[in-house]
Amino acid sequence: MIADLSNMPLIFHECNMEYFGGELLFPRFEILHSFRVCGHFEYISTDWKGMESNDPVLSITDYYEFSRSQFVDIMCHEMVHYYLAWTGKDKWCRHGKEFMKMSEMLNKKYCLNVTKTVDVTQCKRRKGTPLIPYLWSQICFI
């Protein structure tokens, strides 16, 4: 499964309903073209004329062809960041205590594999993407 703007909202919706009780609003989706970063979440909160505005942005790389379960794990990783930012538990989207606690709960309850990194040696490079040096090809950050 290669990340694109048609499958990301569908997987987000499935994960939101099944693992997050449908609590998260749809973010803006973006595609990364990175071999080093598999996913990214940013929760931009701005104050405009006394009104708070939030712009959640969820990104996944299209460099790899992930299995469906890898794609779901990456999506859930970013959704944990989203949930923690949205609930005010971690506006900076770090991999701290709250992130680890929620990831462990999801992994145990739903048999997921939400981790801080992805071993990209287990991922298939998308056809047409450039080769990467071996030393850089071990871990992908999410």
QUIGI-V629618 format. One record per backbone hydrogen bond with DSSP energy under -1.0 kcal/mol. NH is the residue of the N-H (numbers start at 1). CO is the residue of the C=O. E is the energy in kcal/mol with one decimal. If there is no record, write none. Layout:
# QUIGI-V629618
nh=NH co=CO e=E
nh=NH co=CO e=E
This chain:
# QUIGI-V629618
nh=8 co=4 e=-2.1
nh=11 co=7 e=-2.5
nh=12 co=8 e=-2.6
nh=13 co=9 e=-2.4
nh=14 co=10 e=-2.2
nh=15 co=11 e=-2.8
nh=16 co=12 e=-3.0
nh=17 co=13 e=-2.4
nh=18 co=14 e=-2.5
nh=19 co=15 e=-2.9
nh=22 co=16 e=-3.4
nh=23 co=20 e=-1.7
nh=28 co=56 e=-3.1
nh=30 co=58 e=-2.1
nh=32 co=60 e=-2.0
nh=38 co=141 e=-2.5
nh=39 co=141 e=-1.0
nh=40 co=59 e=-2.4
nh=42 co=57 e=-2.3
nh=44 co=55 e=-1.7
nh=46 co=53 e=-3.2
nh=48 co=51 e=-3.0
nh=51 co=48 e=-1.6
nh=53 co=46 e=-3.4
nh=55 co=44 e=-2.9
nh=57 co=42 e=-2.8
nh=58 co=28 e=-2.7
nh=59 co=40 e=-3.1
nh=60 co=30 e=-1.4
nh=61 co=38 e=-2.4
nh=62 co=32 e=-2.2
nh=65 co=124 e=-4.0
nh=66 co=1 e=-2.1
nh=71 co=67 e=-2.4
nh=72 co=68 e=-2.5
nh=73 co=69 e=-2.3
nh=74 co=70 e=-2.4
nh=75 co=71 e=-2.6
nh=76 co=72 e=-2.9
nh=77 co=73 e=-2.2
nh=78 co=74 e=-2.1
nh=79 co=75 e=-2.2
nh=80 co=76 e=-2.1
nh=81 co=77 e=-1.6
nh=82 co=78 e=-2.2
nh=83 co=79 e=-3.1
nh=84 co=80 e=-2.6
nh=85 co=81 e=-2.3
nh=86 co=82 e=-3.1
nh=87 co=83 e=-2.3
nh=89 co=84 e=-1.6
nh=90 co=84 e=-2.0
nh=93 co=90 e=-1.2
nh=100 co=96 e=-2.6
nh=101 co=97 e=-2.6
nh=102 co=98 e=-2.4
nh=103 co=99 e=-2.6
nh=104 co=100 e=-2.5
nh=105 co=101 e=-1.9
nh=106 co=102 e=-2.4
nh=107 co=103 e=-2.8
nh=108 co=104 e=-2.5
nh=109 co=105 e=-2.8
nh=110 co=106 e=-2.5
nh=111 co=107 e=-1.0
nh=118 co=140 e=-2.5
nh=120 co=118 e=-1.1
nh=122 co=119 e=-1.7
nh=123 co=120 e=-1.4
nh=124 co=65 e=-1.1
nh=126 co=63 e=-2.9
nh=129 co=126 e=-2.0
nh=136 co=133 e=-1.2
nh=137 co=134 e=-1.7
nh=140 co=118 e=-2.6
nh=141 co=36 e=-2.9
nh=142 co=116 e=-1.5
